[in-house]
Amino acid sequence: MAEAIVSVLSKLAVIIVSEGQYLGGVGAKVERVQRELTRIKCCLQDADSKRKGDERVQNWLNELRDAAYRIEDATDSFFLHVGYTDTRFSQKLRRLFNKPRDLYFLHKLGTKLDGIQNLLEEISKSRVTYGFSDLKDKSKGEANVIMPHRRAIYQEVEETEVVGMEADKNNILKLLRSQIPPRRAVITIVGPGGLGKTTLAHMVYKSARADFDYHIMLSISQQFSLTDLLKKMLPKDSTRENQTVENETVGELINKVKKILSTKRYLIILDDVWEDDLWNQLKDALPDDNNGSRVLMTSRIIDVATSADSQMNPYELKYLNDSESLDLLLKKALPFQEPTQKCPNDLHELADKLSKKCKGLPLGLVVLGGILSTKGPSYTAWERVLETINWHLDSKDCMPILAMSYEDMPYYLKACFQYLAIFPEDHVICAKRLIRMWIAEGFIPLEGRPTIEIMAEYCLEELSKRSMIQVLSRSTNGLIKHFQVHDILRYLAMNEAGHENFVTVFSQVSAGKKPDGIIRRASLQAQEKNSQFIEYVGPNTRSLFLFDTDGYFQRSLHCSNFRLLKVLEIVGNIRDVIELKSLDKLIHLKYLGLRNCTTKRFSFHGMKSLETLELRETRYSKCNGLWTISTLKHVLVDYSSAIRELPKGTPISNLQTLKWVKFRDVCDAKLPNLRTLAIENYSGEWVSMNNLFQTLRNLRKLKIDCSGKIPMDIVYPKALSNYQNLQSLYLKGEWPENVNVEASLLPPQIIKLKLKGSRLNHNPMPEFGKLNSLKKLFLGKRVLTDNWEGPIICPKGFHALQYLKVMDDKDLTVAQGVMPKLTYLKAKSIISVHLPLELQHVAIERKSR
């Protein structure tokens, strides 16, 4: 609730400070509205804590939210009409008196603010009726909770935080690895939501995949598409090189998958299956060659198991016992406590009572532990949690715990969590993409923080700490890269977002139902046509998300109907031809993302607020006017035809990310704050490139895709080693002849190194081992010449390496004492790898053939 108030207050503060003197009497009205909102904001914490179970309080909060939305609509509409496009708005306001049309809109804004002011005064007076206390906004007190733990959290690899599943894991592994029965067998893990089926499946997959020629893990969910599943089962190379796969029928895809799996021993994991019909649709693509191939499914429905394979008994997952429940709760509640350190007796007794309330449900335990971890080891605080939760003692429902975890969040974190409702079930969420959306929406506070991006990372880490998200991967510096939301937690996010009119979700379930109220954010998640939804989305909508449109949008999208949009994200089918008409009218748009679409030419002229442009796996023609936008921070495209030449004289001061671009289009640009640069088809203008790099003092990540051979000037004499701040390097192309790989040729602080197509005629590993900061090393195809004989030997070094992937068909040998921190290793053939006993859990994976 408070996020709407805070967002409006921030906007009004900007208007008053920068533009108030030019608004005349209307400026004074803006100030009065701001003061009234500030007074009301002081009691939001108390009102929010009383809303559950008190319909009067909930109605009061709803009225306040609607008033805040009216203020936002009034100010945004005014800016839209008078042409608010950039920081020079003050200059335009000075000329208002010379423009009768603008004076009309100024008068209209004043009239709207008068009405809103009267409404706010009525809402404010009713505080006394409900007895709300003027309390300090708890967000300011709790925001600092996130900060101190960041370094400790990021220094460690993601913990599994699994208790009581080792025996289950071993039992499933025996069933998968056994050649009895030799036929294709289907094993199903069955149990209610929140019991840990997906976690167990991930553990099993990580351990078992090395034993199979082909392996994949797929999330199914309630709204699955057989076509999408089959496409995901095809090798990535074949889907990229063969664009005709997009137009193939289900029968053709089944035959293609069956041909790939033929003669291979495969492992396929289907997570979260809801319908027994799935197996009937998919089984024809899975050949049975009597070679011990296995399919592992997870489901809440026991009939799914029996219908898939009546000869295999379902593996029913059990609830945790009291001892296991207590262990898991304490692991989450005291994450920084040493394993040998004993929990204080008073807390131990209280934790035992709390853990028993969860009835052995792991999801409830980890979420409850996340709540306790934010309180510190305080008996009083833990006891208050025990007394506060509305426990359902007669059931194993964890919703009361999840609801308390949500209520315990500061206001801005609630908004971030509710926002997760925009994504479809089991959707793999890219952290960077989400963070940029959060920032565009204005959810992230910046008081006392280094940058708004860092604060957004703190918020995401806090959701992880509270176990509200499931982290799938982290970057080499410890930041979250990808994650998912458990379907029960997603239901909580959708429920809260629906009550607050924060996000409206259109799906197969909601098809045909007209939503109540004005839609602020709309998310289309139906894989079938939902032709009515576009009629419900109106001029007050701030964000629009279209997922898996399946050919519905083979027409134009009239952006002029949504002129107050801040975020527009379309994830479609490559067949979808989307014409974005009047895109340049979206002066408030900050985030534009198109993925897996086909679009026509569009213009950016007039879009002066855009911060992020992401065109991935998207076909498009020329885009005009991009570099007229001074607010741009992130530009990510797969094809540089949209980029064109960057301006030569004027610095693009806000740009931080630029992918992919031809060097000739960027060589003369001034990019003082650029942190990530990806260059395609580089062919050897090194003098100009070196001059460019000398100006990129903040560059952290560099990708260079050479068309053919890497020019010698890049690596010799020691050109790249001059860039002290460079932490991530990707080089694609043949290494210069007669130049051996040397550690001294590379940036000294390199953390991540990726090479492809180098065609080296010598073993580079002894030199790579000298890079003391290297954490991730990826050696793609054809890094070594085809006639290279003998294994890839790692004789020494690699003191910081955590991740190693070798894609060439070469043998790998790692000497004893090398790579002591390794946690993931993938290669086709591993002759010998010596690891310390404490690191025997390393994921050693032989490449699928």
C-alpha positions, 0 to 999 in steps of 0.5 A, a space after each residue: 500500500 505504502 509504495 503508491 504513496 511513496 512513489 507519488 511523494 517522490 514525484 511531487 518532490 521533484 516537481 516542487 524542487 525543479 518546476 514549482 516556481 513556474 507553476 504559479 498557483 498550481 505549484 502551491 496546490 502541489 505543495 499542499 497535496 504533498 504535505 497532506 500525503 506526508 502526514 498520512 504516510 506517518 501512520 501507514 505502518 500502524 494502519 497496514 498492521 491493522 488491515 487484516 481482519 478489519 474491513 474498515 481499515 482496508 477500505 480506508 487504505 483502498 481510498 488512500 491508494 486510489 487518491 495516490 493513483 489519481 495524483 499520479 494520473 493527473 501529474 503524468 497527464 499534464 506532463 504528457 499534454 504540455 510536452 514534458 520530455 527532458 530536464 529542460 522542462 523548466 524552459 517550456 514552463 516559462 513559456 506557458 503564459 504564451 501558450 493558451 493551450 498549455 494554460 488550459 491544461 495547467 488550469 485543469 491540473 489545478 482543478 483536479 488537485 483541488 478535488 484530490 486535496 479535499 478527498 485527502 483531508 477527509 481521509 486524513 481526518 478519519 485517522 482519528 476515527 480508526 485510532 491510527 498512531 503516527 509511527 515512523 515509516 518502518 522501511 527506514 528502520 528495516 532498510 539497513 537490515 539488508 546492508 551489513 550482510 551483503 558481503 558475507 552473503 556474496 562471498 559464499 556459494 549458494 547454500 542448498 539448505 536441505 535437511 532430511 533429503 539425503 536418503 531420498 536422494 540416494 533412493 532415487 539415484 539407485 532407481 535412475 542408475 540401475 539397469 533393471 529394468 532395462 526398459 524406459 522407466 518412469 519414476 514419479 516423486 509425489 507429494 503436496 506443495 511445499 514438501 521439496 519435490 523440486 529441490 529433490 529433483 534438482 539434487 538428483 539431476 545434479 548428481 545423475 546427469 553425468 551417467 547419461 548421454 543426454 539429459 534435460 530438466 524441464 518445468 511443466 506447470 499447469 499451462 504447458 505447451 507440448 510444442 515448447 517442451 519439444 523445442 526445448 529438448 532440441 540441441 541449442 545449435 540445431 534450433 539456432 541454425 535451423 529457423 524452420 523449427 519455428 514453423 514445424 508441426 508437433 508431429 515433426 518436432 516429435 520425430 526430430 526429438 526421437 531421432 536425436 534420442 535414438 540409441 542414447 541413454 537419456 535422463 529427462 526430468 519433468 518437474 511439476 506435472 499436473 495432468 496425466 495426459 502429458 505423458 500420453 502426448 510426450 511418450 512418442 518422442 521418447 524411444 525405448 531402446 532397452 538401454 536404461 533410459 529414465 524419466 523422472 517426474 514430480 507431481 502432487 497428483 498420484 494418478 499422474 504417476 500410475 498413468 505414466 508407468 503402472 509398473 513403477 511405484 510412486 515415490 511418496 515424499 514424507 514430511 520432516 520429523 521434529 528433529 529435521 524440522 528444527 535443524 532446517 529452521 535454525 539453518 535459516 534463522 541463524 545463517 551466519 552461525 558456525 556449524 559447531 556453535 550451539 544455539 542458546 538454550 532459550 532460543 532453542 526451546 522457542 525454535 522447537 515450538 516454532 518448528 513444530 507449528 510448521 508440521 514438517 513442511 520444508 517451505 513453511 520452515 525456510 520461510 519462517 526461518 527467513 523471518 527470524 533471520 531478519 530479527 536477529 537472535 532475540 528471544 523477544 522478537 522470536 516470541 512475538 513471531 510465535 504469538 503473531 502468526 494466525 496458526 492453523 493447527 489442524 492442517 499442514 497449510 503454510 499460508 499463515 507463515 507465508 502471509 506473515 513473511 509478506 507482512 513483515 517486509 518493508 513497503 518497498 520490498 512488498 512492492 518488489 514481491 507483488 511485482 513477481 506476479 507478472 511472470 507466468 508459473 515456473 518462469 525462469 526470471 533474469 535478475 538484471 531484467 527484473 531489477 531494471 523493471 523495478 527501477 523503471 517502476 520507481 520501487 527502489 529507495 535510494 536514501 543513503 545508498 551508493 547507486 539505485 542498482 546496488 539497492 535493487 540488488 539488496 532487495 532481491 537478495 533480501 527476498 532470497 534471504 527470506 526464502 521468497 524466491 528460489 535462486 537458480 544461479 549466481 554470477 562469479 561475483 555472487 550476484 543472483 543471475 536467475 531464479 524462480 518463484 515457488 507456485 505457492 509463493 507466486 499465488 501469494 504474490 498474485 493474491 496480494 497484488 490483486 487485492 491492492 489492484 497492483 497487478 492484473 493477470 490475464 490467464 486461461 483461468 481468468 479468460 472471459 472475466 472482466 477485472 474490477 477497477 482501473 488496471 495499473 499493470 497488466 500481464 497476459 499469460 494465456 497461451 490461448 487467445 484472450 481477445 478481450 484483455 486489450 479492451 480492459 487495458 486503458 490509458 491509466 495502465 503503467 505497465 504491460 506484459 505479454 507472454 507466450 502470445 502464440 500468434 495472437 499479435 500478428 497485427 499492430 499494437 497502438 501505443 497511443 492507447 497506453 500513453 502513460 506506460 512506464 514498462 512494456 515487455 513482449 515475449 512472443 513467438 518468432 511468428 508474431 509480427 508486432 507493429 508498435 504504432 505511435 511508440 514515440 508518443 510514450 514519453 514516460 516509457 522507461 523500459 522496452 523489452 521485445 524478445 522472440 518477436 518480429 517487428 517493423 521499423 519504429 521510431 524513438 523520436 520523442 521518447 525522452 525517458 527510456 532507460 532500458 532497450 532490450 531486443 533479444 532474439 527479435 527480428 526488426 528493421 531499422 530503428 530511428 532516433 535512439 541516440 536522441 534519448 539522453 536517459 539511456 542506461 542499457 541497450 541490449 540487441 542481438 543485431 546491430 542494425 538497430 544501433 547505427 552510429 553513435 554521436 561523436 561529439 556529445 557524451 552519452 553520460 548515462 549509458 552503462 551497457 551496450 550489446 551488440 554493436 559494430 566497432 565502426 559505429 562506436 569507435 568515436 563515441 564518448 561513453 564515460 560511464 560504460 561498464 559493459 561493451 559487446 562488439 561484433 564482427 571486429 576486423 582489426 581497427 586496433 588503434 582506434 579501439 585502443 583509443 576508445 578503451 583509454 576513455 572507458 575507465 569504468 569498463 568491467 565487461 568486454 566481449 569481442 566477436 571477431 570475424 575470422 582471426 583475432 588481430 594480433 594487436 589485441 593480445 600483443 604486445 600486452 594490450 589487454 593487460 593495460 585495462 586494470 578494471 576489466 573483470 570479464 572477457 569474452 574473445 571469439 576468433 582464431 588466436 594470432 599465429 606465433 603468439 602463445 597464450 600468456 597470463 601477462 597478456 590478459 587483464 590482471 584482475 580478470 574474474 571470468 574468461 571465455 574463449 571460442 574458436 581460438 584454434 590454439 596449437 598449445 595447452 593454455 592451462 598452465 598460463 590460465 592457472 597463474 590468474 589469481 582472481 579467475 573464478 570462471 573459465 569457459 573454453 568453447 568449441 574449437 579452442 584447440 586445433 583439430 589435430 591437437 593430441 593428448 589431454 588438456 593438463 592443468 598442472 598447477 594454480 587456479 587458486 580461485 577457480 570455481 567453474 570450469 567448462 571445456 566444450 572441445 572433445 579433448 581429455 582433461 587432467 587436473 593435478 592434485 592440489 589444483 583448483 581447491 575451490 572448484 564447484 562445477 566441472 564439465 568436460 567430455 572426458 575426464 581422465 583424472 581430477 584430484 579434489 579435497 575430500 570436503 569438495 567431493 560434492 563438486 558437479 562433475 559432468 561429462 558432456 552429452 554426446 
